[in-house]
Amino acid sequence: MMTDLSITIVAYNNEDDVTKAVCSIMEHTALSMSKKIYLVDNSIEANTLSMLAERYPEVSYLKT
């Protein structure tokens, strides 16, 4: 299956902004549009953004 929309978000200690961005993408894109969001977490802190991958199957979480 081809993906209609592919987004990569690189994050560094900005959990609130990234969470808002992902939620906004999910809310404002058509349900019929297939999407893949790659979330790259460069922070030293715990994997706090990994919960977005658990909440949304369209999100792939990568910890660096």
The first five atom37 places (N, CA, C, CB, O) and aatype in JSON, in Angstrom:
{
  "aatype": [12, 12, 16, 3, 10, 15, 9, 16, 9, 19, 0, 18, 2, 2, 6, 3, 3, 19, 16, 11, 0, 19, 4, 15, 9, 12, 6, 8, 16, 0, 10, 15, 12, 15, 11, 11, 9, 18, 10, 19, 3, 2, 15, 9, 6, 0, 2, 16, 10, 15, 12, 10, 0, 6, 1, 18, 14, 6, 19, 15, 18, 10, 11, 16],
  "atom_mask": [
    [1, 1, 1, 1, 1],
    [1, 1, 1, 1, 1],
    [1, 1, 1, 1, 1],
    [1, 1, 1, 1, 1],
    [1, 1, 1, 1, 1],
    [1, 1, 1, 1, 1],
    [1, 1, 1, 1, 1],
    [1, 1, 1, 1, 1],
    [1, 1, 1, 1, 1],
    [1, 1, 1, 1, 1],
    [1, 1, 1, 1, 1],
    [1, 1, 1, 1, 1],
    [1, 1, 1, 1, 1],
    [1, 1, 1, 1, 1],
    [1, 1, 1, 1, 1],
    [1, 1, 1, 1, 1],
    [1, 1, 1, 1, 1],
    [1, 1, 1, 1, 1],
    [1, 1, 1, 1, 1],
    [1, 1, 1, 1, 1],
    [1, 1, 1, 1, 1],
    [1, 1, 1, 1, 1],
    [1, 1, 1, 1, 1],
    [1, 1, 1, 1, 1],
    [1, 1, 1, 1, 1],
    [1, 1, 1, 1, 1],
    [1, 1, 1, 1, 1],
    [1, 1, 1, 1, 1],
    [1, 1, 1, 1, 1],
    [1, 1, 1, 1, 1],
    [1, 1, 1, 1, 1],
    [1, 1, 1, 1, 1],
    [1, 1, 1, 1, 1],
    [1, 1, 1, 1, 1],
    [1, 1, 1, 1, 1],
    [1, 1, 1, 1, 1],
    [1, 1, 1, 1, 1],
    [1, 1, 1, 1, 1],
    [1, 1, 1, 1, 1],
    [1, 1, 1, 1, 1],
    [1, 1, 1, 1, 1],
    [1, 1, 1, 1, 1],
    [1, 1, 1, 1, 1],
    [1, 1, 1, 1, 1],
    [1, 1, 1, 1, 1],
    [1, 1, 1, 1, 1],
    [1, 1, 1, 1, 1],
    [1, 1, 1, 1, 1],
    [1, 1, 1, 1, 1],
    [1, 1, 1, 1, 1],
    [1, 1, 1, 1, 1],
    [1, 1, 1, 1, 1],
    [1, 1, 1, 1, 1],
    [1, 1, 1, 1, 1],
    [1, 1, 1, 1, 1],
    [1, 1, 1, 1, 1],
    [1, 1, 1, 1, 1],
    [1, 1, 1, 1, 1],
    [1, 1, 1, 1, 1],
    [1, 1, 1, 1, 1],
    [1, 1, 1, 1, 1],
    [1, 1, 1, 1, 1],
    [1, 1, 1, 1, 1],
    [1, 1, 1, 1, 1]
  ],
  "atom_positions": [
    [[0.83, -1.18, 0.0], [0.0, 0.0, 0.0], [0.88, 1.25, 0.0], [-0.94, 0.0, 1.21], [1.84, 1.34, 0.76]],
    [[0.55, 2.19, -0.84], [1.31, 3.43, -0.93], [0.84, 4.41, 0.14], [1.16, 4.04, -2.33], [-0.35, 4.52, 0.43]],
    [[1.8, 5.14, 0.72], [1.49, 6.14, 1.73], [1.25, 7.49, 1.06], [2.64, 6.25, 2.77], [2.05, 7.92, 0.23]],
    [[0.14, 8.14, 1.4], [-0.19, 9.44, 0.84], [0.63, 10.58, 1.45], [-1.66, 9.72, 1.03], [0.97, 11.55, 0.78]],
    [[0.95, 10.44, 2.73], [1.66, 11.5, 3.45], [2.7, 10.88, 4.37], [0.67, 12.38, 4.26], [2.38, 10.0, 5.17]],
    [[3.94, 11.33, 4.26], [5.02, 10.85, 5.11], [5.68, 12.06, 5.77], [6.06, 10.01, 4.29], [6.07, 13.01, 5.09]],
    [[5.8, 12.02, 7.09], [6.33, 13.15, 7.86], [7.41, 12.64, 8.8], [5.2, 13.89, 8.65], [7.26, 11.59, 9.42]],
    [[8.51, 13.39, 8.9], [9.55, 13.09, 9.87], [9.66, 14.28, 10.82], [10.92, 12.79, 9.17], [9.81, 15.42, 10.39]],
    [[9.6, 13.98, 12.11], [9.75, 15.01, 13.14], [10.97, 14.63, 13.98], [8.46, 15.14, 14.04], [11.03, 13.54, 14.55]],
    [[11.93, 15.54, 14.04], [13.11, 15.33, 14.87], [12.92, 16.15, 16.14], [14.43, 15.74, 14.12], [12.69, 17.36, 16.08]],
    [[13.03, 15.48, 17.28], [12.73, 16.13, 18.56], [13.94, 16.11, 19.48], [11.55, 15.44, 19.24], [14.71, 15.16, 19.51]],
    [[14.08, 17.2, 20.23], [15.1, 17.28, 21.26], [14.52, 18.05, 22.44], [16.41, 17.96, 20.73], [14.45, 19.28, 22.42]],
    [[14.13, 17.33, 23.46], [13.59, 17.91, 24.7], [12.43, 18.88, 24.46], [14.69, 18.64, 25.44], [12.37, 19.94, 25.09]],
    [[11.52, 18.52, 23.57], [10.34, 19.37, 23.35], [9.09, 18.51, 23.21], [10.54, 20.24, 22.08], [8.37, 18.57, 22.21]],
    [[8.86, 17.72, 24.22], [7.75, 16.77, 24.23], [6.4, 17.43, 23.98], [7.73, 16.04, 25.55], [5.59, 16.91, 23.21]],
    [[6.14, 18.56, 24.62], [4.83, 19.22, 24.47], [4.56, 19.65, 23.04], [4.75, 20.44, 25.38], [3.48, 19.42, 22.51]],
    [[5.56, 20.27, 22.4], [5.39, 20.73, 21.02], [5.19, 19.57, 20.06], [6.59, 21.56, 20.59], [4.36, 19.63, 19.16]],
    [[5.96, 18.51, 20.25], [5.86, 17.35, 19.36], [4.52, 16.66, 19.54], [7.01, 16.36, 19.63], [3.89, 16.25, 18.56]],
    [[4.07, 16.53, 20.77], [2.77, 15.92, 21.03], [1.66, 16.72, 20.37], [2.51, 15.82, 22.55], [0.76, 16.15, 19.74]],
    [[1.71, 18.05, 20.5], [0.72, 18.91, 19.85], [0.76, 18.75, 18.34], [0.95, 20.38, 20.24], [-0.28, 18.7, 17.68]],
    [[1.97, 18.68, 17.78], [2.11, 18.56, 16.33], [1.51, 17.26, 15.82], [3.59, 18.65, 15.93], [0.77, 17.25, 14.84]],
    [[1.83, 16.16, 16.48], [1.32, 14.85, 16.05], [-0.21, 14.81, 16.2], [1.97, 13.71, 16.87], [-0.91, 14.34, 15.3]],
    [[-0.71, 15.3, 17.3], [-2.17, 15.31, 17.5], [-2.85, 16.18, 16.44], [-2.53, 15.83, 18.91], [-3.93, 15.83, 15.95]],
    [[-2.24, 17.3, 16.1], [-2.81, 18.18, 15.08], [-2.81, 17.51, 13.7], [-2.03, 19.49, 15.02], [-3.79, 17.61, 12.96]],
    [[-1.72, 16.84, 13.37], [-1.66, 16.11, 12.1], [-2.77, 15.06, 12.03], [-0.27, 15.43, 11.92], [-3.46, 14.94, 11.01]],
    [[-2.94, 14.32, 13.09], [-3.94, 13.27, 13.11], [-5.36, 13.86, 13.03], [-3.79, 12.4, 14.37], [-6.24, 13.27, 12.41]],
    [[-5.57, 15.0, 13.66], [-6.89, 15.61, 13.7], [-7.26, 16.29, 12.37], [-6.96, 16.63, 14.82], [-8.43, 16.29, 11.97]],
    [[-6.27, 16.85, 11.69], [-6.56, 17.69, 10.53], [-6.26, 17.05, 9.17], [-5.8, 18.95, 10.65], [-6.31, 17.73, 8.15]],
    [[-5.94, 15.79, 9.15], [-5.78, 15.1, 7.86], [-6.96, 14.15, 7.68], [-4.41, 14.32, 7.79], [-7.5, 13.6, 8.64]],
    [[-7.34, 13.98, 6.45], [-8.49, 13.14, 6.14], [-8.24, 11.7, 6.59], [-8.8, 13.17, 4.62], [-7.13, 11.18, 6.46]],
    [[-9.27, 11.07, 7.12], [-9.14, 9.68, 7.55], [-8.81, 8.75, 6.39], [-10.43, 9.22, 8.22], [-8.16, 7.72, 6.57]],
    [[-9.24, 9.13, 5.2], [-8.98, 8.29, 4.02], [-7.54, 8.4, 3.54], [-9.92, 8.68, 2.89], [-7.1, 7.6, 2.71]],
    [[-6.8, 9.38, 4.05], [-5.4, 9.58, 3.65], [-4.49, 8.71, 4.49], [-5.0, 11.07, 3.78], [-4.48, 8.81, 5.72]],
    [[-3.73, 7.85, 3.83], [-2.78, 7.03, 4.59], [-1.57, 7.88, 4.93], [-2.37, 5.75, 3.79], [-1.07, 8.63, 4.09]],
    [[-1.11, 7.75, 6.16], [0.01, 8.56, 6.6], [0.97, 7.76, 7.45], [-0.49, 9.76, 7.38], [0.6, 6.78, 8.09]],
    [[2.23, 8.2, 7.44], [3.27, 7.6, 8.26], [4.06, 8.74, 8.88], [4.19, 6.63, 7.42], [4.57, 9.6, 8.16]],
    [[4.17, 8.75, 10.2], [4.91, 9.78, 10.91], [6.11, 9.12, 11.59], [4.0, 10.52, 11.95], [5.96, 8.22, 12.42]],
    [[7.29, 9.59, 11.22], [8.53, 9.09, 11.83], [8.96, 10.09, 12.88], [9.65, 8.86, 10.76], [9.24, 11.25, 12.56]],
    [[9.01, 9.66, 14.11], [9.37, 10.51, 15.24], [10.76, 10.11, 15.73], [8.31, 10.4, 16.38], [10.94, 9.03, 16.28]],
    [[11.73, 11.0, 15.51], [13.11, 10.74, 15.9], [13.39, 11.53, 17.17], [14.12, 11.14, 14.75], [13.35, 12.76, 17.17]],
    [[13.67, 10.82, 18.26], [13.87, 11.43, 19.57], [15.36, 11.49, 19.88], [13.1, 10.64, 20.68], [15.99, 10.46, 20.15]],
    [[15.92, 12.7, 19.85], [17.35, 12.9, 20.13], [17.62, 13.32, 21.57], [17.91, 13.93, 19.2], [18.76, 13.64, 21.9]],
    [[16.62, 13.31, 22.42], [16.82, 13.77, 23.8], [17.53, 12.71, 24.63], [15.47, 14.13, 24.44], [17.51, 11.52, 24.32]],
    [[18.14, 13.18, 25.68], [18.84, 12.29, 26.6], [17.87, 11.67, 27.6], [19.96, 13.04, 27.35], [18.13, 10.6, 28.16]],
    [[16.77, 12.35, 27.82], [15.78, 11.91, 28.8], [15.12, 10.59, 28.4], [14.72, 12.98, 28.99], [15.38, 10.04, 27.33]],
    [[14.27, 10.11, 29.27], [13.55, 8.86, 29.03], [12.73, 8.93, 27.75], [12.64, 8.53, 30.23], [12.53, 10.01, 27.19]],
    [[12.27, 7.8, 27.3], [11.5, 7.69, 26.06], [10.07, 8.2, 26.24], [11.48, 6.23, 25.57], [9.11, 7.45, 26.05]],
    [[9.93, 9.46, 26.6], [8.6, 10.0, 26.89], [7.73, 10.13, 25.64], [8.72, 11.35, 27.56], [6.5, 10.11, 25.74]],
    [[8.34, 10.25, 24.47], [7.57, 10.39, 23.24], [7.12, 9.05, 22.67], [8.39, 11.12, 22.21], [6.31, 9.01, 21.74]],
    [[7.61, 7.96, 23.21], [7.23, 6.64, 22.71], [5.74, 6.37, 22.88], [8.03, 5.56, 23.41], [5.18, 5.53, 22.18]],
    [[5.11, 7.09, 23.82], [3.67, 6.89, 24.03], [2.86, 7.31, 22.8], [3.2, 7.68, 25.25], [1.74, 6.83, 22.62]],
    [[3.41, 8.19, 21.96], [2.69, 8.58, 20.75], [2.6, 7.42, 19.77], [3.39, 9.78, 20.09], [1.6, 7.28, 19.07]],
    [[3.63, 6.59, 19.73], [3.61, 5.41, 18.87], [2.62, 4.38, 19.39], [5.01, 4.79, 18.76], [2.03, 3.63, 18.62]],
    [[2.44, 4.35, 20.69], [1.46, 3.44, 21.28], [0.04, 3.93, 21.01], [1.69, 3.29, 22.8], [-0.88, 3.14, 20.81]],
    [[-0.13, 5.24, 21.01], [-1.45, 5.84, 20.82], [-1.89, 5.83, 19.35], [-1.46, 7.27, 21.34], [-3.05, 5.59, 19.03]],
    [[-0.93, 6.08, 18.45], [-1.23, 6.17, 17.02], [-0.41, 5.13, 16.25], [-0.94, 7.6, 16.48], [0.82, 5.21, 16.25]],
    [[-1.04, 4.19, 15.6], [-0.3, 3.18, 14.84], [0.45, 3.76, 13.64], [-1.25, 2.09, 14.36], [1.34, 3.11, 13.1]],
    [[0.11, 4.97, 13.23], [0.79, 5.61, 12.11], [2.15, 6.18, 12.49], [-0.08, 6.71, 11.55], [2.92, 6.6, 11.62]],
    [[2.47, 6.21, 13.8], [3.71, 6.79, 14.28], [4.75, 5.69, 14.52], [3.47, 7.59, 15.57], [4.48, 4.69, 15.19]],
    [[5.93, 5.91, 13.95], [7.09, 5.06, 14.23], [8.06, 5.84, 15.09], [7.78, 4.57, 12.9], [8.5, 6.93, 14.71]],
    [[8.4, 5.3, 16.25], [9.27, 5.99, 17.21], [10.69, 5.47, 17.09], [8.75, 5.81, 18.66], [10.93, 4.26, 17.12]],
    [[11.64, 6.39, 16.95], [13.05, 6.02, 16.86], [13.82, 6.81, 17.9], [13.63, 6.29, 15.43], [13.82, 8.04, 17.88]],
    [[14.48, 6.13, 18.81], [15.29, 6.77, 19.85], [16.74, 6.73, 19.4], [15.11, 6.06, 21.25], [17.26, 5.67, 19.05]],
    [[17.41, 7.92, 19.41], [18.82, 7.95, 19.01], [19.7, 8.25, 20.18], [19.06, 8.97, 17.91], [20.93, 8.32, 20.04]]
  ]
}
